[in-house]
Amino acid sequence: MNRREFITGASIAAPLFVPRSAWGANDRLTFGAIGVGNRGRWLKNTFQKLGARCVALCDVYQPYLETARSTSPDARTYEDYREMLAAKGMDFVMIATPDHHHCPMLRDALNSGLDVYLEKPLSLTLEESVLMVEAGRKSKQIVQVGMQRRSMSFIRNAREFIREGGLGRISMVEAFWNWHFQLPLDDSPLPGKLNWDLFLGSAPKRPLEPKRFRWWRGFWDYSGGNMTDQGTHLMDVVQWMTDSGPPLSATCQGMVVEANGAEVPNVFSAAFEYPNFIATWTLNYRSAYEHDWWITFRGEKGTMVMNRRGYRLYENPGASPTPWSQNVKEAPVREVPDKDGPEPHLQNFLDCVKSRQTPNCTLAIAAQAVAGPHMANLAYRQGRKVRAQDLGRIS
């Protein structure tokens, strides 16, 4: 399967939740955690809270290992994840590392016969997405990618409303994320030991620069930046709600603002062409107005505004020859709150590890979700419009 065939394939239907009644005996799952920095430490602790037992910890930065071990005192510790995978006694591994490690770590874990919870975004490149999906298809292992909105009930409720025609034909979708983020680009010496060579892994070799470790999302060698990091969440929701595969084309403008030393933009706007609608994905890490994430679906019958507080529906009065004189109601006609947390997504994975059923976010779903952001990054870096039909010719 080449990249063009992969990215233009039909959208993947979302599997349902696996009920707790599908569990087998009251086995306590054991796991190893690869990458126990900020996000990885939270994931590890949450899996423990949900009943799994952490038996192994791995990180290239010793202070992270020490902090993680304080809440998993019996876990073995490793600096090299390959040594951890060679050990026995784990049902699954959790991977929460920089993006450039996702592909090799996933494939090695699957080859070791382990189930995997992998943080998003799925991949560093479109080529890696293909390799990872193929590795998953050849394996019998359970893999869940950490796009937790797939397991949130209010988003599932919104999807049913849209699929039943509640908004009518959707012509435009706008996704955006606003934080006033002071990026950690400090290049002062790191406290504690870091294995820089293991951190670099397959990335180009270079002398140690602490800022690259502190904010690896600011550098192309290790990530797709926040285009893919946050974009894989929001563009997945866009495509899921509209039953759409990846976009036909992408364009992007962006810039680095008040983030000296970073390579990837922290202010950008991407535009995507789909067969039946257009979408924009905008991120501004220099403004807190309309804070956090938002997605607006504009349909002929109504508009849905979705964010971390839930979703709201607004009525569309219909077409008019004099729209400037229409009395358009500005109050929502329906509100559904977000009462969900990220834990159900982890619970869904644990359920599926026991039942061997399909989790809510498979590798194929995650690959389609990140495809558009990858295309937008190519458009930004190459200064041109990127079309899905041409991707087979992009090296």
N, C-alpha and C positions, 0 to 999 in steps of 0.2 A: 504494500500500500504506500503510494507516494504522498507527499504533503498535500498536494492539491485534492486528491481523492479524500484524504482524511478530513481536511478543513471544510469541504463543501458537502459533507455527508448529511443525511437527515438528522434532525434533532433526536436526542435520546429521551425516551419517556422516563419520568421519575419513579423510582420504586416507592412503595408504601412503607410506613413504619412496620417494624417487626414487633409483634406483641410480646410482652414478658412471658406469656404462657408458652411461647415457643422455645423457651430455654430448656436445656437439658437438666441434669442433676445440679445441685447447688455447688457447682465448682467455682472456686475463686480463681479468676484469671490472673496470670502473672505476665509482667511486661518489662521491657527495657526502654529507657528514654534516651534518645539521641538528640542532643541539643537541649540544654536546660537553662538557657538564658531567660529573659522576661516571659515570653510567650510559652516556651517549653516548660518552664517551671510551673506556670499556671495549669497547663495541660496535665502534667504529671500529677500535681496535687488534686486536680479534679477527677482524674481516673481513679486515684486512691479513694477519694470521697465517695465515688460511685461503687466501690467495693473491690476494684482490682488491686493487685499487690505489685509494687515496683521492686524488682529484684536486681536491676542493673541500671547504672547511670553512665552516660558518656558525654564528654564535652572537651573541646580543645583548650578551654580557659579554666584554670584551676579554681578561681573564686566562684564561678558558676557551679562547679562540681561540689565545692564545699557547702554552699548555700543549699543546694538541692539535697545533699545528703543529710542535712539537719532535719528534714521532714521525711527522709527515707533511710534511717540509720543502718538498716540491715542490707542495703543494696550494695552490690559490688560496683566499683568505679573503673572506668576505662577512659583513655585519651583517644584511642583509635577505635572507631566504630566497628571495623572488621574483626577486631579481637572480641568485641562484645557479641557480634553475630555468631562467632564460632563457639561461644559458650552454650551450655544447655540450660533448660528449665524456664524458657520463655514461651508464652502463647502468642504474643504479638510485640511489635515495637512501635513506638511513637517517634516520628521524625519532625523536628522543629528547628531546622538549620537554615542558613542562607540558601537561596534558590538554586545556586549552581551545584549544590550537593544533592538535590532531590532525586535526580535521575539515577546516578550511580548508587545511592543509598537504597532507593526503592528496589532496584533490580537485584542488588546484593541480598536484601532482606527476603525478597520473594524466592531467590535461589536457595536461601537457607531454610525455606519452608515455613516462614513466619507470616502471619497476618500483619497489616500495616495501617496505622493511622498517620496520614501524611498532611502536614500543614500546607496551606495554599500560599502562593499560586502553585499550580502543578509543576511547572517547568520553567527553565531559563529561556528556551527557544521553542519554535514550532517543531523543529526536528526532534527535540527531546520529547515533546508531547507524543509524537508518533511512536517512538521507541518505548515509552512508558505504557501506553495503551496496549501495544502488542505484547509487552512483558506480562501485563495483567491478564490478557486473554489466554496466554499460554500457561498461566498458573492457576492453581485451584484455591489460591489464598483470597481472603477477604481484604479489600482495600477501601478505606473511607478517606476522602479528601476533606480538609477542614473548612468547608464552606457552610457554616452553621445555619444560614438562612434556609437551607433545604429542609431543616428539621423544625422550623418555627411555624406554629399553628396559624398565626395571623397572616403569614405570607401564603400558606396553603389555602386559607380562606379567600384571600384576594385572588389567587389563581383561579379558583373555581368560579368566582364572580365574573372574572374577565372571560374565561372559556365559555361561560353560558351566555355571553353577548352583552353583559351589563354595561360596557362602555361603548358598544358599537364598534365600528371600524376604527382602529387606532392608527393615526397618521404620524405621530411623533412621540418619542420618549426622551426625557431629559434626566440624566443621572448626574449627581454632583456630590462632592465631599469637601467640606470646609473645616479646616483647623488652623489656628494660628500657632504653628509648630516651630519652636526653636530647635533646629536639628542638631544632634550631638556630634558635631564635626571637630571636636577637640582633638588636637594632635599631640597632647602632652603624654608622657610615658604612662603605660597602663600599670595599675597596681596588680601585682600577682603575675603568675606565669601564664603565657600564651604560647601554644604550639603553632607558630605562624605558618609553617609548611603544611600542616594538616588543615589549617583554616583555608589556605589557598587551594588545596586539592588540585583539581583540573584547571583552575584559573591560571592566567599568566603569572610567571614567577616575578617577584619584585621585592625590594627591601621592605622591612616592616614599616607600615604607616598606621599608627594607632587609630586615626580617624576612619580608616577603611574598615577596621574591626568594629568600632563604636557605631558607625552608621553605614553598614554595608549596602543598604538600599540606595545609597547615593551614588553607586558606582556600577557601571555596566558589566564589569567582570563577574559580579556576584548576584545580580538581580535585574529585573525589568523595571525597577523603581516602583513608585506608587501607581504607575499606569497599570501594572499587572497585579500588584499587591492588593490595593483596594478595588481596582477595576474588575478583577475576577469575581469578587462578591457581587458587585452591582450589575455587571453585564450578564452574569448568570441569571439574576432575577429578571432582567429585561427579556432575555431569550426564553426563560421558563414561562413567564407570564404570557408571552406571545406565541408560544410553540414554534420558535424559530431556531434555526441553526446559526452558525457564525455569520458575520456580515459578508456582503459581496465586495465591499471596498472600505477603505479607511483613509482619513487624512488627519493631520494633527499639527497644532502649533503649541509651543511651550517655551519656557525660559526658567533659568535658575535665578531666584530672587532672595537676597540676603542669606545666602547659603554658600559662602566662599569655600571653594575646595570640592564641592559636589559636581558630579558630571550629569546626573539625570535631573530633569526639570521638576521643581516643586510647585510650579504653576503651569497648567496645560489645559487644552481643550481639544478633544478628539471628536470627529464626526464619522458616523457609520451609516452605510447604505445597506438596507435589507430589502428583500423583494417587495414587501408591502408597507414599509414605513421607514423613517429615518430616526436615528438616535444620536444623542450627544453624550459625551462623558467628560466632565470637567472637574478638575481638582485644584483647589487653592489652599496651600498651606501657609498663606500669609493673611488670612482673614477668618474670623470666627462668626461672621454673619451667616444666618441660617446654618447653625453649627451642626457638624457631623454629616451623616449621609442622608440623601434625599433621592427619590425617584418619582417622576411625574409621568403618568400615562395619559395622553390626550386623545380621547375618542369622540366620535360624533354624538354619542348619547350622553357622555359625561367624562369627567376627569378624575383620576385617582392620584392622590398624593400620598406617598409612602415614605416613612422615615423610622427612626428608632423608637418613636412613641406609638407606632401603629399605622393605620391608614385612614384617610378621609376621602369621601366621595362628594363631588360637586356636580350639580345638574347642568347639562348643556341645553339651552332653550331651543336649539335647532338653527337651521340656516335662515337668513333674513336678507332682503334686498337693502335694508337700512340698518346694518349691524351697529352703527354708532348711536342709534336711539334705543337699542334693546335694553330691557330691564333684566340684567343678569344677576341672579342671586349669588352673593358672596359667601354665605354660610354653608357649611357642609350639610348634606342630607343624610349622611351616614358616617359613623365613626366606629372603628374597631381598634381597640388598644392593643399594644404589644405587651403581653404578659409573659413572654417567653424569655428564657436565658439561653446561653450557649450550651448548657449541659445536656439537653436532649439529643444533640448531635453526637456527643460522645457516648451517651447511653445507647443510641441507635447502633453505633459501631459495636459496643460490647454485646448487645443482643444478637447482632448478626455473626459475631465471632462464635457464639454458642450455637445458634440455630443454623448457620451456614447459608443464610438467605442473603439477598442483595441489599447492601446499605443504601442510604439515601443519596449519597454523592459518590458515584463511581469515578474511575479514571476517565472514562469516555465523557461523562458529563463535565468533569473538571477541564478536560482538554478543549471542549467546545467553548467553555466559559472564558478561558484565557486566550483563545484564538484571536478575537477582536483586539484586545489590548496588545498582543504581540504585533499584530498588523499595524496598529497605531504607532507603536514604538519604531517599527521599520519606516513608517511614513515620516515620523519626526526626524529620525537620524539621516534619512536619505533625501529629505526635502521634496517629497513627491507623493502623489496618490498611489496607494498600494491596493491592488485588486487581487481577490482570491484566485481568480483564474490564471494569474501570472506567477503564483507562488512557487510552482514547480521549477521556475527558472531563476529563483533567488537562491544564492548560495548560503 
